[in-house]
């Protein structure tokens, strides 16, 4: 069975902070989600010019990471 890949697009402000990122669950800020993904998917990130970049990851892996980072019920 073919695994579906997801491209998570990231956009940075001129000062280097993350202003937009895809597949972000409720809770973390764009910067927190980027830091979380960068720590766990260090080889999956590709930087582009113009303050952009992408993570290439399988749908299964991103769903696991989103569940891990999702806020817990109080």
N, CA, C and O atoms as a GROMACS GRO file, in nm:
protein
  296
    1UNK      N    1   0.085  -0.118   0.000
    1UNK     CA    2   0.000   0.000   0.000
    1UNK      C    3   0.089   0.124   0.000
    1UNK      O    4   0.188   0.131   0.072
    2UNK      N    5   0.053   0.220  -0.080
    2UNK     CA    6   0.130   0.345  -0.091
    2UNK      C    7   0.096   0.436   0.026
    2UNK      O    8  -0.021   0.457   0.057
    3UNK      N    9   0.198   0.490   0.091
    3UNK     CA   10   0.174   0.583   0.201
    3UNK      C   11   0.167   0.724   0.146
    3UNK      O   12   0.250   0.765   0.064
    4UNK      N   13   0.068   0.798   0.191
    4UNK     CA   14   0.050   0.936   0.145
    4UNK      C   15   0.147   1.027   0.217
    4UNK      O   16   0.163   1.018   0.339
    5UNK      N   17   0.212   1.114   0.142
    5UNK     CA   18   0.302   1.211   0.201
    5UNK      C   19   0.233   1.346   0.213
    5UNK      O   20   0.148   1.382   0.132
    6UNK      N   21   0.271   1.418   0.316
    6UNK     CA   22   0.215   1.549   0.344
    6UNK      C   23   0.327   1.650   0.336
    6UNK      O   24   0.437   1.626   0.384
    7UNK      N   25   0.299   1.765   0.274
    7UNK     CA   26   0.393   1.877   0.273
    7UNK      C   27   0.338   1.981   0.369
    7UNK      O   28   0.229   2.034   0.349
    8UNK      N   29   0.414   2.009   0.472
    8UNK     CA   30   0.374   2.110   0.570
    8UNK      C   31   0.450   2.238   0.538
    8UNK      O   32   0.572   2.245   0.556
    9UNK      N   33   0.378   2.337   0.491
    9UNK     CA   34   0.438   2.464   0.450
    9UNK      C   35   0.461   2.554   0.570
    9UNK      O   36   0.376   2.564   0.660
   10UNK      N   37   0.576   2.620   0.571
   10UNK     CA   38   0.614   2.712   0.679
   10UNK      C   39   0.649   2.846   0.617
   10UNK      O   40   0.716   2.853   0.514
   11UNK      N   41   0.602   2.954   0.680
   11UNK     CA   42   0.637   3.089   0.636
   11UNK      C   43   0.694   3.165   0.754
   11UNK      O   44   0.638   3.163   0.864
   12UNK      N   45   0.807   3.231   0.731
   12UNK     CA   46   0.878   3.303   0.836
   12UNK      C   47   0.865   3.454   0.818
   12UNK      O   48   0.852   3.504   0.707
   13UNK      N   49   0.869   3.526   0.930
   13UNK     CA   50   0.876   3.672   0.930
   13UNK      C   51   1.022   3.711   0.902
   13UNK      O   52   1.111   3.627   0.916
   14UNK      N   53   1.047   3.835   0.864
   14UNK     CA   54   1.185   3.878   0.841
   14UNK      C   55   1.279   3.857   0.961
   14UNK      O   56   1.400   3.843   0.942
   15UNK      N   57   1.225   3.855   1.082
   15UNK     CA   58   1.310   3.834   1.200
   15UNK      C   59   1.334   3.686   1.231
   15UNK      O   60   1.401   3.653   1.330
   16UNK      N   61   1.281   3.596   1.148
   16UNK     CA   62   1.306   3.452   1.164
   16UNK      C   63   1.201   3.376   1.242
   16UNK      O   64   1.211   3.254   1.254
   17UNK      N   65   1.101   3.445   1.296
   17UNK     CA   66   0.996   3.373   1.367
   17UNK      C   67   0.895   3.316   1.268
   17UNK      O   68   0.877   3.369   1.159
   18UNK      N   69   0.830   3.209   1.308
   18UNK     CA   70   0.730   3.144   1.222
   18UNK      C   71   0.598   3.218   1.234
   18UNK      O   72   0.549   3.241   1.345
   19UNK      N   73   0.541   3.256   1.120
   19UNK     CA   74   0.412   3.326   1.121
   19UNK      C   75   0.299   3.236   1.072
   19UNK      O   76   0.184   3.256   1.110
   20UNK      N   77   0.331   3.137   0.989
   20UNK     CA   78   0.231   3.042   0.940
   20UNK      C   79   0.294   2.906   0.924
   20UNK      O   80   0.409   2.894   0.881
   21UNK      N   81   0.217   2.801   0.960
   21UNK     CA   82   0.263   2.664   0.941
   21UNK      C   83   0.140   2.575   0.929
   21UNK      O   84   0.042   2.593   1.001
   22UNK      N   85   0.146   2.481   0.839
   22UNK     CA   86   0.033   2.392   0.815
   22UNK      C   87   0.023   2.279   0.916
   22UNK      O   88   0.116   2.252   0.991
   23UNK      N   89  -0.093   2.214   0.916
   23UNK     CA   90  -0.120   2.096   0.998
   23UNK      C   91  -0.106   2.122   1.148
   23UNK      O   92  -0.081   2.030   1.225
   24UNK      N   93  -0.122   2.247   1.189
   24UNK     CA   94  -0.104   2.281   1.330
   24UNK      C   95  -0.228   2.245   1.410
   24UNK      O   96  -0.338   2.288   1.376
   25UNK      N   97  -0.212   2.166   1.516
   25UNK     CA   98  -0.327   2.134   1.602
   25UNK      C   99  -0.363   2.253   1.690
   25UNK      O  100  -0.288   2.350   1.700
   26UNK      N  101  -0.479   2.245   1.753
   26UNK     CA  102  -0.520   2.350   1.846
   26UNK      C  103  -0.423   2.352   1.963
   26UNK      O  104  -0.381   2.248   2.012
   27UNK      N  105  -0.389   2.469   2.007
   27UNK     CA  106  -0.301   2.480   2.123
   27UNK      C  107  -0.170   2.551   2.095
   27UNK      O  108  -0.153   2.666   2.136
   28UNK      N  109  -0.077   2.486   2.026
   28UNK     CA  110   0.054   2.549   2.009
   28UNK      C  111   0.050   2.668   1.911
   28UNK      O  112  -0.030   2.671   1.818
   29UNK      N  113   0.138   2.763   1.935
   29UNK     CA  114   0.155   2.875   1.843
   29UNK      C  115   0.227   2.822   1.718
   29UNK      O  116   0.281   2.712   1.721
   30UNK      N  117   0.229   2.899   1.610
   30UNK     CA  118   0.305   2.855   1.492
   30UNK      C  119   0.452   2.825   1.525
   30UNK      O  120   0.507   2.727   1.476
   31UNK      N  121   0.514   2.910   1.607
   31UNK     CA  122   0.654   2.888   1.642
   31UNK      C  123   0.672   2.762   1.725
   31UNK      O  124   0.767   2.686   1.703
   32UNK      N  125   0.583   2.736   1.820
   32UNK     CA  126   0.591   2.615   1.903
   32UNK      C  127   0.574   2.489   1.818
   32UNK      O  128   0.644   2.390   1.840
   33UNK      N  129   0.482   2.492   1.723
   33UNK     CA  130   0.459   2.377   1.636
   33UNK      C  131   0.581   2.352   1.548
   33UNK      O  132   0.621   2.237   1.528
   34UNK      N  133   0.640   2.457   1.494
   34UNK     CA  134   0.761   2.444   1.414
   34UNK      C  135   0.874   2.384   1.498
   34UNK      O  136   0.940   2.290   1.454
   35UNK      N  137   0.896   2.436   1.618
   35UNK     CA  138   1.002   2.385   1.705
   35UNK      C  139   0.980   2.237   1.737
   35UNK      O  140   1.075   2.158   1.738
   36UNK      N  141   0.856   2.200   1.764
   36UNK     CA  142   0.821   2.061   1.794
   36UNK      C  143   0.853   1.971   1.675
   36UNK      O  144   0.915   1.866   1.690
   37UNK      N  145   0.810   2.013   1.556
   37UNK     CA  146   0.836   1.933   1.436
   37UNK      C  147   0.985   1.928   1.404
   37UNK      O  148   1.036   1.822   1.368
   38UNK      N  149   1.053   2.038   1.417
   38UNK     CA  150   1.196   2.043   1.386
   38UNK      C  151   1.275   1.950   1.477
   38UNK      O  152   1.373   1.889   1.433
   39UNK      N  153   1.234   1.937   1.600
   39UNK     CA  154   1.302   1.849   1.694
   39UNK      C  155   1.281   1.702   1.658
   39UNK      O  156   1.373   1.621   1.670
   40UNK      N  157   1.162   1.668   1.613
   40UNK     CA  158   1.129   1.528   1.584
   40UNK      C  159   1.152   1.486   1.440
   40UNK      O  160   1.172   1.368   1.411
   41UNK      N  161   1.149   1.583   1.349
   41UNK     CA  162   1.162   1.553   1.206
   41UNK      C  163   1.281   1.626   1.146
   41UNK      O  164   1.270   1.683   1.038
   42UNK      N  165   1.393   1.624   1.214
   42UNK     CA  166   1.507   1.707   1.174
   42UNK      C  167   1.553   1.686   1.030
   42UNK      O  168   1.601   1.780   0.968
   43UNK      N  169   1.541   1.566   0.977
   43UNK     CA  170   1.585   1.541   0.839
   43UNK      C  171   1.473   1.562   0.737
   43UNK      O  172   1.498   1.551   0.616
   44UNK      N  173   1.353   1.592   0.782
   44UNK     CA  174   1.239   1.608   0.691
   44UNK      C  175   1.216   1.752   0.647
   44UNK      O  176   1.127   1.778   0.567
   45UNK      N  177   1.295   1.846   0.698
   45UNK     CA  178   1.274   1.988   0.667
   45UNK      C  179   1.363   2.032   0.552
   45UNK      O  180   1.479   1.994   0.542
   46UNK      N  181   1.304   2.113   0.464
   46UNK     CA  182   1.378   2.172   0.353
   46UNK      C  183   1.352   2.322   0.351
   46UNK      O  184   1.237   2.365   0.341
   47UNK      N  185   1.458   2.400   0.361
   47UNK     CA  186   1.446   2.546   0.359
   47UNK      C  187   1.442   2.597   0.215
   47UNK      O  188   1.507   2.541   0.127
   48UNK      N  189   1.366   2.702   0.193
   48UNK     CA  190   1.358   2.768   0.064
   48UNK      C  191   1.389   2.917   0.082
   48UNK      O  192   1.389   2.968   0.194
   49UNK      N  193   1.415   2.984  -0.026
   49UNK     CA  194   1.438   3.128  -0.020
   49UNK      C  195   1.307   3.200   0.005
   49UNK      O  196   1.199   3.143  -0.009
   50UNK      N  197   1.318   3.326   0.042
   50UNK     CA  198   1.198   3.407   0.061
   50UNK      C  199   1.126   3.380   0.192
   50UNK      O  200   1.007   3.411   0.203
   51UNK      N  201   1.194   3.324   0.291
   51UNK     CA  202   1.132   3.299   0.420
   51UNK      C  203   1.031   3.188   0.421
   51UNK      O  204   0.929   3.196   0.489
   52UNK      N  205   1.060   3.084   0.345
   52UNK     CA  206   0.967   2.971   0.336
   52UNK      C  207   1.042   2.840   0.357
   52UNK      O  208   1.165   2.835   0.350
   53UNK      N  209   0.967   2.734   0.384
   53UNK     CA  210   1.024   2.602   0.396
   53UNK      C  211   0.912   2.499   0.403
   53UNK      O  212   0.795   2.535   0.413
   54UNK      N  213   0.948   2.371   0.397
   54UNK     CA  214   0.849   2.264   0.407
   54UNK      C  215   0.906   2.147   0.486
   54UNK      O  216   1.027   2.123   0.488
   55UNK      N  217   0.816   2.076   0.550
   55UNK     CA  218   0.845   1.945   0.607
   55UNK      C  219   0.780   1.844   0.515
   55UNK      O  220   0.665   1.862   0.476
   56UNK      N  221   0.852   1.738   0.480
   56UNK     CA  222   0.796   1.626   0.403
   56UNK      C  223   0.782   1.509   0.499
   56UNK      O  224   0.881   1.460   0.553
   57UNK      N  225   0.659   1.465   0.521
   57UNK     CA  226   0.633   1.361   0.621
   57UNK      C  227   0.512   1.278   0.578
   57UNK      O  228   0.426   1.326   0.504
   58UNK      N  229   0.506   1.155   0.624
   58UNK     CA  230   0.391   1.070   0.591
   58UNK      C  231   0.269   1.114   0.672
   58UNK      O  232   0.282   1.171   0.780
   59UNK      N  233   0.152   1.088   0.618
   59UNK     CA  234   0.027   1.122   0.687
   59UNK      C  235   0.022   1.052   0.822
   59UNK      O  236  -0.020   1.111   0.921
   60UNK      N  237   0.065   0.927   0.826
   60UNK     CA  238   0.064   0.850   0.951
   60UNK      C  239   0.151   0.917   1.058
   60UNK      O  240   0.109   0.930   1.173
   61UNK      N  241   0.270   0.961   1.020
   61UNK     CA  242   0.361   1.023   1.115
   61UNK      C  243   0.308   1.157   1.165
   61UNK      O  244   0.316   1.186   1.284
   62UNK      N  245   0.252   1.238   1.076
   62UNK     CA  246   0.202   1.369   1.120
   62UNK      C  247   0.080   1.351   1.210
   62UNK      O  248   0.062   1.429   1.304
   63UNK      N  249  -0.003   1.251   1.184
   63UNK     CA  250  -0.118   1.226   1.271
   63UNK      C  251  -0.071   1.185   1.412
   63UNK      O  252  -0.131   1.226   1.511
   64UNK      N  253   0.035   1.106   1.420
   64UNK     CA  254   0.091   1.067   1.550
   64UNK      C  255   0.145   1.189   1.624
   64UNK      O  256   0.121   1.205   1.743
   65UNK      N  257   0.217   1.275   1.552
   65UNK     CA  258   0.274   1.394   1.614
   65UNK      C  259   0.166   1.491   1.660
   65UNK      O  260   0.178   1.552   1.766
   66UNK      N  261   0.061   1.505   1.581
   66UNK     CA  262  -0.049   1.594   1.619
   66UNK      C  263  -0.117   1.542   1.745
   66UNK      O  264  -0.153   1.621   1.833
   67UNK      N  265  -0.136   1.411   1.756
   67UNK     CA  266  -0.196   1.352   1.875
   67UNK      C  267  -0.106   1.371   1.997
   67UNK      O  268  -0.155   1.396   2.107
   68UNK      N  269   0.023   1.359   1.977
   68UNK     CA  270   0.119   1.377   2.086
   68UNK      C  271   0.119   1.521   2.137
   68UNK      O  272   0.133   1.544   2.257
   69UNK      N  273   0.104   1.616   2.048
   69UNK     CA  274   0.114   1.759   2.084
   69UNK      C  275  -0.020   1.819   2.124
   69UNK      O  276  -0.024   1.929   2.179
   70UNK      N  277  -0.129   1.748   2.097
   70UNK     CA  278  -0.262   1.801   2.128
   70UNK      C  279  -0.276   1.825   2.278
   70UNK      O  280  -0.223   1.749   2.359
   71UNK      N  281  -0.349   1.931   2.315
   71UNK     CA  282  -0.367   1.959   2.458
   71UNK      C  283  -0.447   1.847   2.524
   71UNK      O  284  -0.535   1.788   2.462
   72UNK      N  285  -0.414   1.820   2.648
   72UNK     CA  286  -0.485   1.718   2.724
   72UNK      C  287  -0.602   1.781   2.796
   72UNK      O  288  -0.596   1.898   2.834
   73UNK      N  289  -0.707   1.705   2.816
   73UNK     CA  290  -0.825   1.756   2.887
   73UNK      C  291  -0.792   1.771   3.034
   73UNK      O  292  -0.725   1.687   3.094
   74UNK      N  293  -0.839   1.878   3.092
   74UNK     CA  294  -0.810   1.906   3.233
   74UNK      C  295  -0.906   1.834   3.326
   74UNK      O  296  -0.895   1.847   3.448
   0.00000   0.00000   0.00000
